Amino acid sequence: MPVSQQSDKTVLTHPSGSSAEVYLYGATLTSWKSAGKEHIFLSEKAILDGSKAIRGGIPLVFPVFGKGKAPHVTASLPQHGFARISRWKLANSSEDAHSVTAQFGLDHTMISDEYRKAWPYDFSLIYTVKLSAESIETHLKIHNVGDKSFDFNTLLHTYFLIPDVHKVRVIGLSGLDYHDKVSSKFSKQEGEVVIRNEVDSVYANAPSENIQIQYGVQEQGAAEGINVHKNGLGDIVVWNPWSERAAGLADFGDEEYHRMICIEAGQVAEFIALAAGASWAGSQVLSLLTGSHHLVVTTCLHPSPAYSSTRTRSTMSGMDIDSTTTSDGIRATVEAGQMDNQSAEDELDHLFDLDDQEVFKGENPWHRTAPADLFTSKNADMDDLSADSPRQFMLFYRHFFPAKPYFQWLNYDTTPTPSKSFMNREFSFHLSDETFMRYQSYKNMDELKSELTRLCPTRIDLGAVYNIRPKDKNLVRAGAMVAVFKEMVFDIDMTDYDEIRTCCSGGDVCIKCWEFMTVALKIIDAALRDDFGFKHLLWVYSGRRGIHCWVGDERARMMTNEQRKAIVSYLEVIKGGAQQGKKVKLPNVLHPSLSRSYEIIQEHFRSLVFSSQDILTQPEHWEKMLAIIPDEAVKAQIREEWENAPTRAPSQKWGDLQTAIGDAISDSPKKKQILEHIPRDIIFQYTYPRLDEKVSTDVRHLLKSPFCIHPKTAIETCEEFDPSAAPTVPQLVKELNEYDAEHPATEDGPKLQDWQKTSLRGHVEVFERFVKGIHKDIRDKKRGEASKSLDF
Ligand SMILES: O=P(O)(O)OC[C@H]1O[C@H](O)[C@H](O)[C@@H](O)[C@@H]1O
């Protein structure tokens, strides 16, 4: 049996040989074996009889992390709450072609009177453990089933079994601020985490992807360890008690700290308020770092509307600026997880979302279709639409999704008959219940559209066009499905500008830093057109914090990965991780493409650096600029001048820098070689686009589709585009209703699509022009071929 109950514990076994064990006490997972190895630490002294929290495994922290503090209501709860010390029940089990799943439940009726008194809220928790061949997912869903809001923390307190704590490295946290609970200080993580003494650190807002625990090297030379991918859980805690604290723990061997490290994904830096009736979910996927295998599943999750600080996916614009609507109605952008440059360089798993991620409809325990009754009419009460309601998606796909040009684009044919380009294209969907479906494909647009309105995906990604229909992937032998083509794509993400922007960071963007995107668009657009001769470029607001470019020319679509890499390296100027001061290495004489870029960026350098980013007013910002200068004496001189006259205008300070460099060169001509082009290199470093290389260089890589959720997507000129002013679904519905009220339908009146009656129209028209351009090429090519065949 794939899931069996053995007295106090539930045992999951997968046909591949992987297994997991979960104690009902605390729903504590105490073992995960895969590839013949145990990956979870369980202390030899762990007490397993239900009289004490289990030392090891994955204890579940809820509803408080650590010890609650008065006057907060959690103050009288035990350390880390009651979930890990209450007895859960096995609620469900299932299996499918890929995984074995067990679900556990705990609600307020199952906890002791003592805890119930201390924390008088009605809740239900569903904990799902999903075991696959080389990964395991643990997923916690919290419902507030009562009539009053409650605050909670939660954490998947995962103890990893490692061969030697001295050799372990935690990758993916570099650049983050963390609360060092041992010293009670806040610090910044520089590079990877190593453990040399007691460590107890809380990294708030850690990236979701590719946190890696590397503890060895495999025979093939690849890193050995575990990859942690989390969803909905903002924070990471790193813990090792080291010798002294270990000695004080009765249920932990004195030397066991050598063999464990806790990397705990959770929501602990702040309490989450969960309103009556609302639910929340978070999960992690642990997978083996094996070089060739990648993470399985997962999606972002978005709390239900009643979540008190409501995260709304601002549902328009092809951009998923996630916005937080606070109780006073102010919208602010919120971070949605980022990956720092260093860890991106380190990651083995850079093609994270390529393989193995597939969850099939009907097989996933969390899968559900959006309830049809959520959609009533387009005249629905606007208030209902203000939060992250599935109705928004339903309304969007029914009324505003520009199905016709979308099909015409992906069909790459001028006839309405679906071609292989459409039918063999990979679509992937994120659903509101965290399901991620890869390798979906459709026979025609009607089938796709009815799937969209049925599933209401919160995000659509497009992958490559394959030699077979992606949904038939499992019907062919491994490796037989081959990517045939995909548009050349570019992804420029604002988080890659975090080291130089001062107005925002992480997932936040504002009109000030948006100028970086304006520059990036101009430069990449000019290079693709002028240097490579591409004609069909669609620029799309990526939704969250950047822009995408889709190059639709046939020549671009057919490029190999090597050719894509060559283009990216031609365009790449900014290189190096967060630790590196100077990231630009350019020849003395710029080639024509870079000279053109230089002209473009100079215009923007002044407004960005002197004004909107205000780099030259405060030492903490100007020091980063000085770090680019490879001469200590010159640096010191400029620093002194700036410190002595802090209120001088930024343009004058920039003049100081140029003068100091000029003087140094005339005093010592030998310095010319290293200093002459420094001002130019600074201008490049502060304005030139940063590209997300991996998105462009693998044909199979997924990229968010234009017009998925946020239809204000196609943008022609970035300069006029204000990401914060993107329309929302409620706004489009309002515009539609207003239009219909002002233009009552008549027999002979124009038959307009609903999107044509809204401000979406302009954006769809940009998209249509892009599609028309491609179709013209296709027609020209067909004509050319036809006339050749007559040429006898
Ligand atoms: O001993 P426990 O209650 O299981 O807690 C073990 C550890 O859990 C987390 O990692 C906390 O950050 C630590 O401060 C705590 O010591």
The ligand as an ORCA input file, in Angstrom:
! r2SCAN-3c Opt
* xyz 0 1
  O      13.856     23.578     21.016
  P      12.721     23.960     20.130
  O      11.581     24.572     20.860
  O      12.305     22.838     19.250
  O      13.283     25.103     19.181
  C      14.389     24.894     18.383
  C      14.746     26.163     17.642
  O      13.713     26.471     16.741
  C      13.933     27.587     15.864
  O      14.942     27.282     14.979
  C      14.270     28.824     16.649
  O      14.721     29.858     15.798
  C      15.306     28.557     17.680
  O      15.449     29.707     18.502
  C      14.939     27.369     18.531
  O      15.934     27.130     19.470
*
